[in-house]
């Protein structure tokens, strides 16, 4: 996932090496230090909690990503689940509804426009809104990540 995102974001050259190893926008796997987990992958301003399991527990993974984003000092935490026998870009990226809304608002987009542009689908699990989430794939997430970064650094 890290290598795919770095490539999709133009952070690597033709040979797959980072253009600038010191660029804060490189997608990285952080070293785990101390008792507070800081997530599996850092893609500023997102922490990605990555899973490769047969039976995903998405609401739990999303909560874990959100908690780890706080530990890492990042504003957004999401869960990424690898899809067996599929290219990495088809992995599922899951956003809690609150995180999805905060990212959407940061881009100043309406609900329908945001969902359509980044191919989000809702998963509404019963009446407990804490178990609801929005899902896209890693390819659409890479576009979203680029747009969020561009927006955060616009004059």
C-alpha positions in Angstrom: 0.0 0.0 0.0 2.8 2.3 0.9 4.6 1.7 -2.4 1.4 2.0 -4.5 0.5 5.3 -2.8 4.0 6.8 -3.3 3.9 5.8 -6.9 0.3 7.2 -7.5 1.3 10.4 -5.8 4.5 10.9 -7.9 6.8 10.5 -4.9 9.0 8.0 -6.7 11.1 8.1 -9.9 11.0 5.6 -12.8 13.1 3.1 -10.9 10.7 3.2 -7.8 13.1 5.2 -5.6 11.8 8.1 -3.5 12.5 11.4 -5.4 13.3 13.1 -2.0 13.8 10.8 0.9 13.3 13.7 3.3 9.9 14.9 1.8 7.3 14.9 4.5 4.7 13.8 1.9 6.3 10.4 1.3 4.0 7.7 2.5 5.9 5.8 5.2 5.6 2.9 7.6 6.5 4.4 11.0 8.6 2.7 13.6 6.4 1.6 16.5 7.5 3.2 19.8 6.0 3.0 23.2 2.6 1.8 24.3 0.5 3.9 22.0 0.3 2.4 18.5 0.6 5.1 15.8 -0.8 3.1 12.9 0.7 1.0 10.1 1.2 3.6 7.4 1.4 7.4 7.5 0.1 9.3 4.4 0.0 12.9 5.7 -2.6 13.9 6.9 -3.9 10.3 7.2 -3.0 7.3 9.4 -3.8 4.0 7.7 -4.6 1.0 9.8 -3.9 -1.9 7.3 -5.4 -5.3 7.5 -5.1 -8.5 5.5 -7.7 -10.8 7.1 -10.3 -13.3 5.9 -13.1 -11.9 8.0 -12.8 -8.1 8.4 -14.3 -6.4 11.4 -14.5 -3.0 9.7 -16.1 -0.9 12.4 -13.4 -2.1 14.9 -10.6 -1.4 12.3 -12.0 2.0 11.6 -12.1 2.9 15.4 -8.5 1.5 15.7 -7.3 3.8 12.8 -9.0 6.8 14.4 -7.4 6.2 17.8 -4.0 5.6 16.2 -4.3 8.9 14.2 -4.7 10.7 17.6 -1.6 8.9 19.0 0.4 10.0 15.9 -0.9 13.5 15.9 -2.7 13.2 12.6 -6.2 14.6 11.9 -7.6 11.6 10.0 -7.5 7.8 10.6 -8.9 5.2 8.3 -8.8 1.4 7.8 -7.5 -0.3 4.7 -8.3 -3.9 4.0 -6.5 -5.9 1.3 -8.9 -7.9 -1.0 -7.6 -11.4 -1.6 -6.3 -12.1 -5.1 -6.8 -8.4 -6.2 -4.4 -5.7 -7.1 -3.5 -3.5 -4.2 -5.2 -0.6 -5.7 -8.5 -2.4 -5.3 -8.0 -2.6 -1.5 -10.9 -1.2 0.5 -10.5 2.1 2.4 -13.0 2.6 5.1 -13.8 5.9 6.8 -15.9 6.4 9.9 -18.8 8.7 9.1 -17.4 11.5 11.3 -13.9 11.3 9.6 -15.6 11.1 6.2 -17.6 14.3 7.0 -14.5 16.2 8.3 -12.5 15.3 5.1 -15.5 16.3 2.9 -15.8 19.6 4.7 -12.0 20.3 4.4 -12.5 20.0 0.6 -15.6 22.2 0.8 -17.7 19.6 -1.1 -21.3 18.6 -0.8 -22.2 15.0 0.3 -23.2 13.7 -3.2 -20.3 15.4 -5.0 -17.8 14.0 -2.6 -19.3 10.5 -2.7 -19.4 10.5 -6.5 -16.0 11.9 -7.1 -14.2 9.4 -4.8 -16.5 6.5 -5.4 -17.7 6.1 -1.8 -20.4 3.6 -0.9 -22.1 3.6 2.6 -22.3 0.7 5.0 -25.1 1.4 7.4 -25.0 -1.2 10.2 -28.3 -1.1 12.1 -29.2 1.9 14.3 -25.8 2.2 16.0 -24.2 5.1 13.9 -20.9 4.2 15.5 -20.8 1.1 13.3 -21.6 3.0 10.1 -18.8 3.7 7.6 -18.0 4.8 4.1 -15.9 2.8 1.7 -13.8 3.4 -1.4 -10.8 1.7 -3.0 -7.2 2.6 -2.7 -7.0 4.0 -6.2 -9.8 6.6 -5.4 -8.2 7.2 -2.0 -4.9 8.2 -3.7 -6.8 10.8 -5.7 -8.6 12.0 -2.5 -5.2 12.2 -0.7 -3.7 14.3 -3.4 -6.7 16.6 -3.4 -6.6 17.0 0.4 -2.9 17.7 0.3 -3.3 20.3 -2.5 -6.1 22.0 -0.6 -4.0 22.1 2.6 -1.1 23.8 0.8 -3.0 26.2 -1.4 -2.2 29.9 -0.8 
